[in-house]
Amino acid sequence: MTDTISPTGAAPAARPIRGGVHSAIAHDSGAGHVTGAARYVDDLPELPGTLHAAVHLSERAHARILGMDLAQARIAPGVHAVVTLDDVPGETDVGAVLPGDPLLAGDTVLYAGQAIVAVAADTLLQARASARRIAVYYEDLPAVLTAEEALDQGLFVSPAQTFRRGDAAADLESSPRRLSGTLRVGGQDHFYLETHIAYAIPGEDGAMLIHSSTQHPSEVQATVAKVLGRPMSAVTVECRRLGGGFGGKESQAAHVAAIAAVLAAACGRPVKFRMDRDDDMLMTGKRHDFHVRYDVGFDDDGRIRALDVELAARCGMSPDLSNGVVDRAMFHADNAYFLPAATVTGHRCMTHTVSNTAFRGFGGPQGMAAIEHVVDAVARSLGRDPLDVRRANLYGPGRDVTPYGMTVTDTDILPTLLDRVERTSGYRRRRAEIDAFNRANRVRKRGLALTPVKFGISFTARHLNQAAALVNVYTDGSVQVNHGGTEMGQGIHVKMAQIAAEVFQIDVDAIRVTASNTDKVPNAPPSAASTGTDLNGHAVRTAALTVRNAIAAFLAEHFGVAIERVVFEANRITAGNHALTFAEAARLAYLNRVPLSATGHYKTPKIWWDAAAGRGRPFFYFAWGVAVTEAEIDTLTGEYSFPRADLVQDCSGSINPAIDRGQVEGAFVQGLGWVTCEELWWDAEGRLKTHAPSTYKIPTSRSVPADFRVELFDGCPNREDTIHRSKAVGEPPLMLALSAWLALKDAVAAVGNHAHPVTLDIPATPERVLMACAAVRAGVDG
């Protein structure tokens, strides 16, 4: 074929492509978010005949169901179906990993808020009115509501696990100094802006299309297929975007979608199940709350000799993802500190409360809270600045093996970050100024804390560390990318577009990332564990390179040049003396029957785990960060504020620094809510009473530190072969908020001139701060 498309001669001077990797560009849906044009599941046009769903929830924490009266619900206006567990056509258990989660309660209810009956009606108001007409008759059974009660009674969703390094018991006995104590770490509601929602649409030959607000479309697909008794190939799940997930839509979105699908199958009509905020908070799981017991031995310099720590998680009524959550808490019970002898035990406590689930950090925050509390207690017992004790215990050369046997290879990063933030924050100077302020003020006290973060990146379930992608190049030079990740505000789609743009050397505007869809990319892992960009980015790059290499090979043959002389640069491709636009090259390749579509697959290397031995390398690499936060409290009311926070997050190789900065800021504020104001409270009957914005306090703009300084540190490129040597940033910054909790604790300690120990559980609400101040004045452990 003659060259009738490409001009000849030297290409014009290249300009950089717009929006390649490492560019700080806007979120692809940013304008849509602001204007309201971005469509979520509830914004999709409803098909004719669409019904709406509601559920009747249990009023008891643990009870036998003696009977139900459904008659009034069935005859209510607009009702088309009233479904119980007996009406489910396929399997009735929707447990994410292990069984234990019935789609609807059967003979027994296991928590207050458990769904018992599902209703479909013409309108949402009719469905909810019908659900309220249902009468359930109970016989109450004993209820276990806390992790401590479960420990005492030996109730667990799975057996305990233990990591051991050295002989902690012997080294505790021989340590010059020793402390023991407890800590309670509270849970947290995800409080995503978009509540759980699914829209189930029956198709031909038993097919079912599900629009779901989910972090894990493949799991929704598998669960819906299971409850309908159909193959996975009959179910397609699509998610263009979700209005926040934070882990709450990793496993539990499947439950909501399955209820919608069962109703849709029963009625033969589309069914939308959009949960009310109260029902969402009552029915779905939270961050696990933990009860921590520790025994630590150390020397006069504060260096830890031995640690025995027990982490008891309230898992709720079923396993859900609790095994992984508790494992990760155990993996992070060292945080940034070398423990020469350690015994770390994780208990999975069964309680008659909602089944707790994934939440940003996935157990890591609770494990880090435990060790940071221990290090802080060690420092205060010695009368030393906690920063000096933290430095004394950091991982370093010859002190680089974790309690689970993984060698930390980049121990030089954290000292670099510590030195930097100590200097830029003026830590030592401000410590002296705060001491002077506290001496001069009787009512108001200030505190300061610096905490590090070492967070492991990878799923702890090895098989989830894989991803796939589909890349299509069209003859006009536009490109479509589909991958297994879901967009929940974290900017994964714009990052995937940037990665594809970099491969093809075209402007990011030419790349369209389509909705996550199980019929384009099957068997994808959830968007979780801070792995979205790492996994999907490699898959997208591999697929794009396959197409690029096919185009390059064709052009080399077509123009009779060595393939090394085919260069993609600045929206053009040069092949020797021939220059084409990317669109011209795509058109020419198509006319010569060159494939312009490819899939890519990636699996994380090096990771392995021996659960029986408690040894392995569960993480590909670690993400690092440091925060310094200052707090000021009113000792007469317990109220407080945070005048300043300095955050440094290691984001070397950032695909999109603008997106990553937003992730750091948002994660810190969400962590701030967890450690200060977000309190979940159940009454004596096991009923959650904080189930609405009126009773559950999330952080607001007034919670943000008045002087909020965030730095993305780029001085330590990732030594592992991540996508463009970038580092995960979704979860690690949340744990920087532990510095705010410890700053409050430092301010409380100032009430007693730092002469008394302080216990301040999480969340450190104003009430708890006030009680801790009173305890310090009384000279007792708060």
N, C-alpha and C positions, 0 to 999 in steps of 0.2 A: 504493500500500500504506500502511495506517495505521501509525503508530509504536506498536507494542505491545511493543517491546523496550527502548527507551531511556527513562529517566526524564527529566523536564524540570526546569529550574531551574539555578542556578549549580552548578558542580562543586565538590566539597569541596576544601579546601586541598591543593595538590599536595605530594607528597613526592618526593624524588629517586628515580629508578629505581636498582635495585641492579645494580651491575656495568656501568654504561655506560663509554664510553671515558674514559681517564685514571684509571680506578679500579684500585687494587692488590688484585686478587682472586686466589684460588688457581687453579692449573692445573686444568682441567676433569677431568683423569685423576689428579690428585694422590693422592686417597684410594685409587684403584685401584692406583697404583704401589706405595704403601706396603703395602697389604694383599695384593697379588698378584692382585687381581680383574681388573686391566686385561689384556685378552687380546691376545696377539701371534700371529703366524702359527702357531707351534708349539703354541699353546694351543687352537686351533680344534678342535672335535670331528672326528675322522677318519671319513670315510665308509667303509662296508663295502667291503672289497676294496682299500683303500689300500696302495700299495707305497711302498718307500723307496729312495732313490737314493744312490749313492756314485760317486766317480770315481777312476781310476788316474792318478796324476800323473807327469810326466817326472822322471827322476833326473838328466838332463843339461841343461846350459845351452844347448848348440847341437849338434845331431846329426841325422844322417839316420836315419830309421827303416827298418831292413832287413827287419823282419818282426815279427809278434806271434803269440803262442800264447794263444788265447782259450778253448781247449777246457776247461781245468779250471775257468775262471770260469763257463762256461755250464752245467756239470753240478753246480755247487755247490748245496747245499741252499737251496731257496726262491727261486732265481733265475728271473726271467721274461723279462729282456731284457738283452743285452749289446750296446751300440751304439757304433759307430765313426763317423768322419766320413762314410764311404760310405753310412751308413744314414739320413742326414738327408734328409727328404723335400723340403725346399725349399732356399733359399739357405744356404750354409754359413758365410758371414762375418757376424759380429755386431758389426763395428766401429761405434762410436757416431756418428762424424762421417765418417771416412774408412775405407776397408777396411784390413784387416790383422790382424783378430782372428778366426781360425777358431774355430767352436764347439768343435771338438776338433781336436787336431793331426792333420795329414795325413801327408805324406811326411817332414816335418822338424819337430823341436821347436826352439823359439826361446827357451825359458827353463826352468830347473829349477823345477818346480811347475806346468807347463802341463798341462791336462787332455787325456788321450789317448783314454780309453775311459770310457763311463758305464754303470752297472749299475743295474737295478731288481730288488728282491727283496722278499720278504714282510716282513722286518724290517730295521731299520737295521744291526744287527750282521751279518746275513747279506749285505747289500749290501757292506759294508766288507770282509768276509772274502772275498767273491768278487773284489772289485777287487784285493785283495792277491795273488790267484792268477794274475793276468795277467802274462805274461812279454813284455817288449819288448826287441828286439835293435837295438842302435844302432851307427852309425859316427860317432865323434866328429868334429866340425868346429871350426875356430877360433872362440873366443868372445871378444867384446869386452864388458867388464864395467863400465867407468867412463866418465863423460863426457869425461875427459881423453883416454882411448884413442880414443874415437869422434871427438873433434876432430882428433886426430893422423891418423886414418885416413879422415877425411871421410865418416863414416857418420851420416846424419840421417834422421829420419822425415818431415821437411818442411824446405824451405829456410829459412835464417836471415832474420830481419827486422831492420830498423834504423830508429830514429827519429833525426832530426837537428835541432838548433836551433843556428844560428850556425855558426861555423867552429871547432870544438873543437880541431882539430890546431894551427891557428895560435895560438889563445889559450893552449893549453898551452905552446907554445914561448915566448910572451911573458910568462907568469905569473911573478911574483917568486919564488914557491916552487912546488915540485912533488913529489909522492909517487906511487909506484906499488906495487902489491902484489896479493896473491891472498887469497881467503877460500873455505873450503869450508863449505857449508850443508847439513846432513844432512836426510834424509827423516824420515818419521814414519808409523807404522801407525795406522789409524783406531781400532782396538781398541774398537769399539762393543760394548756388552754383549750384544746379540743378533747372532750371526753371520749371514752371508747365508743366506736361506731362501726357498723358493718351494713352493707347493702347487698343482699343476696338476690340474684336474678336467675331464675330457672331458664334453661335452654333446651335445645332439641336432644332427644335420645338420652335423657338423664343428665345432661351437662348442667353445671352450675357456675356462674360467674360471681365472684365476690369482690366488691370494692371494700377494702378494709383499712382502717387506720392502724397499721401494724409495723413493727420493726422486723418482722420475720414472715414474709409472705409464704415461704415454703412450708412453714409449720402450720399456718392457717390452712393451706391447701391440704396437707396431710390430715389434719384434725377434721376438717369438713368432710373429706372423703370417708374418713373412718366412721363418723356418726351417721352419714347417709348410707353407708354400706356400698360405696361405689369406688372405683379405682381413682387414683390421684389424677390420671389423665383426663378424667371427666370434670375436674374442678380447675378453674383458672382464678388466680388471685391477682388483683391489680392494686397498686398504691402509688399515686402520683406524688403525694406528700402527706405528712401527718403533722398535726399541730402540737408537736411535743410528744416525747416518749419517755426519755430518761430511764429506760429499762422497764417501765410499767406496761409497755406494749410489746415486750419481747416474747413472753409466753402467754400472757393472759388475754391478748387480743383474739387468740384462737377460740377461746371459750365464747366470747361475744359473737364472733362470726358463726360459730357452730349453732348457736341458738337461732340466729337469723336464718341459717340454711335449713334447719329442721322445720321451722315455720314455713319457709318458702316452699319446701318440698311437700309439706302437708296441704298447703293451700293452692299450689300450682301457680302462684303469683309472686312478683317481687316483694321482698320484705326488707324494710330498713329498721335497724335496731340502734337507736341513738340514746345513750344513757344519760339520764339526769345526773347533775353533779353529785347530789346526795347519794343516789344509788351507786354511782361509780365509786365513791369513797367508801361506801359500806361493803360493796361486793368484791372489790379488787384489792390485791395485795400491796404492801408497802415495803420500804426499806426495813430490813430486819433490825429489831432492837436486840442488844446484847447485854448479858450480865458477865462481867469480867472479874476473875479472881487471879491474883498474882503474888509471887514470892520471888524477890530479887536479892541477889548478893552482889556486893560491890566493894571497891577499895576506897581509900581516903581521897583519891583524886576523882572519884565518881565513875571510874571505869567499871562496867558491868563484868562480873565474873561468871554469873549463872542466873538463869531466869526460868521459872516454872510458871506458865500462864495458861489459864483455862478460859476459852471463849465459848459461852453458851448463848446460842441464838434462839430467839423465839421464831420458829418456822411457821407456826400455825397448824392448820388441820391436815396438811398434806406436804409431800416433799417439794413439789414444784421445782424450782431451781436452787433449793436450799443447800444441797450438797456442794454445788459449785461456789455458792456465796460463802459458805463457811470455810471451804478450802482456800478461797482467795483471802479471806480474813487471816487465816493461819499463815499463808504465804507472805502477808504484809505485817505480821506481828513483830518483825524486826525493823521495818521501815528502812532507815539509812544506817542502822547500827549493827556492828559485828557482835554476835553473841557467842562467845567461845563454848559455852555449855548451855543448852536450852532444851526444854520440853514444852512443846506447844500442842495443846489438846483442843479440839473443836467439837462441841456438843451440838447436835441437831434436835432441838427440843420440840416435841409435839404439844400444841395447845389448842384449845377450842376457840380460836380466833381465826380471822381471815388468813389464807395461805400467803405468807410474805414471798416476795419475788425479787427480781433484779431491780437494782437502782444504781444509777451512775456511780461507778466505783466498785460495785458488785462485791461488797464485803471488805474491800481494801480500806475504806475510811474507818470502819469499826476496828480492824486490826491495828491501823496506825494510831487511832485514838488511844488504844490500850498502851502501846509502847511509849507514846509521847507522854501519857500520864505517868508512866513508870519513871521515865528519864527526868521529868519535872519533879517528881517526888524525891528522887535520889539527890538532885541538885539542892532542893530546899532543905533536905535533912542535913546537908553539909554546909549550908549557908553560902553556896556558890551561885554565880550567875548561871542559869540553865544553859545559855549558849556555850559556855566553856565546857560544861559536862557533855553537851551534844557533840561538840568537836572532839572530845576525848574518846567518844565511842563510835565515831564514823568508820565505815568500811575504808580499808586502805591496803597497801601492799602487805602481803602476809596475813592480812585480816580480811579476807575476801570471800569466804564461803558462807552461804546462808544456812539456816537450820535445816533446810530440805536438800542440801548438798549441791546447790548451783553456785558456780563461781561467778562473782561480779567482776567483769573485766574492765569496766570503765570507772574505777573508783576515783579517778582524778577530776571528774566533772564536778562533783558536789563541792569539794573544797574551793574550786574556782568560783562557783556560784555563791558560796557562802562569803568568800572574801569580797566579792563584788557587791552583794547586797548589804553586807555589814558596813562597807565604806559608803555606798551611795545613799543608804538610809540614815547615816549618822548614828548608828546603833549605840555606840559607847557614849557619845556626847548626850544623846537623848536619854539614855539610862540615868546619867547623872542629873540631868534636868528634871526627870520624873521623880527621882528620889527627893530632890529639893522641893518640888511641888507638893509631894505627899507630906513632907515635914511641915509645910506651911499651911496645909488645908486639913481640917478635921473631918469635914463631911464628904468632900469630893476626893476621890483617889484615882490615880492613873496606874496603868500597867503596860508592859511591853513584852512581846514574845517573838522569837524567831524560830520557825520550824522548817525542816527540810521535807522533801517528798522524793521517794524512790518507788516508782510504780511499774510493775511488770506488764508488758504488752504482749498479749496473745490470749486466745481462749484457753481456759484450763482444760476443756474437753478437746483433745487433739484433733478429732475429725472435723471440727468446725473451722479449723484454720485453713480454709480453702475458699476460692471464689472463682467465678466465671463471668465472662462479658461477651457481648455481641457488638461488632462494629460494622456498619454499612456505609459505604461511600457511594454517592449518587452521581449521575453523569453531569450534573451542574456544579459539582465540586462541594456540595454540602454533605455533611456527615451526621449520621445518627448513631448514638451510643446507647446501649442498654446494659445495665449491670445489676448485680444481685443486691446492692445496698438500697436502703430507703432514705429518702430525704425528710428529715424531721427538724429542719432549721439549722443543722450543723454544716451545711454547705457542701455535702458530698458530691452533688451533681455538678456544681461549678468546678470543683476540683477534678472530677473525671473529664469534664470538657477541656480543662487546661492541659491535662495529661495527653489527651488525644490531639489537641492542637499542637502540642510540642512535638509529637511524633511526626505529624504531617507538615509541620511548620506553616500552619495557616492560622488566621485570626480565630480567636475563640468564638466569635459571633457565628462562624460557619458550622459550629458543632451544636447539635440538639441532643440533649439527654432525655430520653423518653421515660415514661412511668415504669417503675419496677413491676415486672410481670412474670409470672411463673411459666408462661408458655414461650417466653423468649430466653430466659435464663433459669433453668430448673435447679432445684436442690441447693439453693443458696443458703448460706448461714445467716443468722440475724445481724442486723446493724447494731453492734454492741461491742463491749470490751475494747473500745477505742481502736478497733481494727479496720474500720470501714475503708479508710483511704489506703492503708497498707495493703489489704487484700484485694479490694476491687481495683485499686490503681494499677497494680501489677497485671491484673487480668485484662484491663482495658488497654494498657500499653502493649501487652503481648498480642492481642487481637489487632490493634492498629498497626503494629510492626509487620504482622503477617500480610496485611493489605499493602502497606507501604513497600515491602520487599517484593511483592508480586508486581506492583507498578514499576518499581525500579528495574527489575529483571527484564520486564517487557521493553521499557524504554532503552535499556542498554542494547538489547537485540535489535530493536526497531531502528535505532540510529547508528548501530555498528560501533559502539564505544564500550570501553571497559565499565563494568558496573560501578567501580569506584568513582567514575566521572559523572555519575548520576547524583545530583545534589538537590536535596529539598531545603529551600531557604526562602523565608519571607514571602509566602503565598505563591512561590514559583518553583518550578523544577527545571534544572539545567541538565542536559545530557550532552556533554562535550560542548559544541558550539550552538546547540539548539536550546531554546528557552521556551517554556510553556507556562501558562498559569496552571494552578492546581486543577481548576475545572477543565481546562483543555486536556490535561493529561488523563483525567478520569474518563472523559468522553472518548479519547483515543484508545485507552485501554479497553473500555467496554466494546468499542467497535471491533476490537481484535480478540474478543472473547476471553479477556483476563478477569478472573474472579475479584470482585470488589466488596466482598463480605467475608468476615472471618470471626471465629470465636477464639477466646483466649481463656486459659485456666492458670491458676497459681495456687501453690500450696507452700505454707511457711516452712522453711528448712530448720534443721537443727533441734527442734523441740521434741522432748520425750518425757514420759512420766511413768514411774512405777508406783502405783498407789499403795500396793501392799508393803513396799519397803519405805514409802515416804521419801523417795529420792528421785531426782531427775532435773531436767531443764524445762520447766513449764513455760518459760517466757523467751521470746526471741531477743528482746532487749529491754532495757529500763528507760523510762522517761523521768527526768529530774526537774526539780523546782525548789524554790526557797521563797518564804514570805516573812515579812516583819509587819506586825500589826500593833497599833497602840489603841488602848481602850481607856475610857474614863467612866467611872461609876458614881452614882449618888448612893452613899451608904445608908441613907435614911429611907430610900424608896426601892433600891435595887435597880433603878433605871440606868441605862448606860448608852454610850455612843462610841463610835470609832473615829477619832479625829484623822487617822492616817493609816494607810496600808501600802506597803511596797512589795510588789510581786515580781519575781524574775523566773520565767519559765523557759526551759531549754527547748527551743523550737528550731534548731538548726535544720536547714533544708526545707523550710516551710513551703508547701505548695502554694499557699495563699495567705500571706501575713495578715491581711485584713480580716479574713474569716477566722484565723487562729487567734488573733487578739480578742475578737468577740467571744470565742470559746473560753479563753482564760478569764475574761471579765465575768461572763455569765456563770461559769463553773464556780468561781470564788463566791459570788453572791448567793448561788444556790447552796453552797456549803455553809455559808454564813447563816442561812436560814436553818439548816440542819443543826448547827451547834448552838444556836441562840433562841429562836422563837418558835420553830415548828414543833409543837407538842401534840402527840397523839394520846388521847385519854379515853380509856374504857371504864365503864362503871362496874360495880360489883357483880352484875349479871352478865358481863362480857359484851355489852353494847357500846360500840364506838360512839362517843358523844361529840367528837370534833369532826364532823362530816360535812362541813359547808364553810364558805368563806367567812361566815359570821362567827364561827367558833374555832377555825383553824387559821393561824396567823402565818402568812408567808412574808418574806422580806419585800420591802418596797423601795422606792428611790431614796427614802429617808434612811434606809438601813445601810446604804452604800457609804463607805468611808468618805469623809468630807474631802480629804486629799488622797486620791486613789491613783497610784502610780504603777503602771504595768510595763514591763520590758520583756520583749521576746529576744532571748539570748541566742545568737547564731554562731558562737565561737567554737562549738564542739560538734562537727559533723558526725552523723550516725556511722559507727564503724561496721554495722551490719548492712546488708544489701537491701535496704528498704527502698520504696519507690522514690527516686531522686534523693536518696539519703535523708528523707524527711522523718520526723518523729511525731508520734501520736500526741494529741492535745485535747481530746474530748473529755476524759475523766481525770487525768492527773491534777489539774489545777483545783478541782473541788477540795482536795485534801489540804491545800494551802490555807483554807479557812480554819484549820485547827489552830493556827496562830492567833486567831481572834478569841477562841475559847480560852487558850492559855494566857492571853493578855488579860482577859477578865479575871482569871484565877490569880494572876500576878497583882492585879489591883485589889482584889479581896485580901490577899496576903499582906498588903501594905497597911490594912486596918490594924493588924497586930505587929507592925514593924518587921514583918517577915520572920517572926519568931515562932509561928504556929503552923502546922501542916494544914492544907486546904483540900477538901474534896468538893468538886463542883461537877456534878453529873451533866451529861448532854441530854437535852438541850439546856443551856445555861440561861433559863428564862429570868426575867427580873425577880420573880419570886424566889428562885433558887439562889440568885446572887444575894438577895436580901437575907435569906436564911444562913447563907455561908458567912456573911459579914457578922451576923449575930453570934454564930458559933465561934468565929475567931475572937470576937470580943470576950466571949466566955472562956476562951483559952482551951477549946476542945477542937478535935478534928471535925471540920465541916462535913 
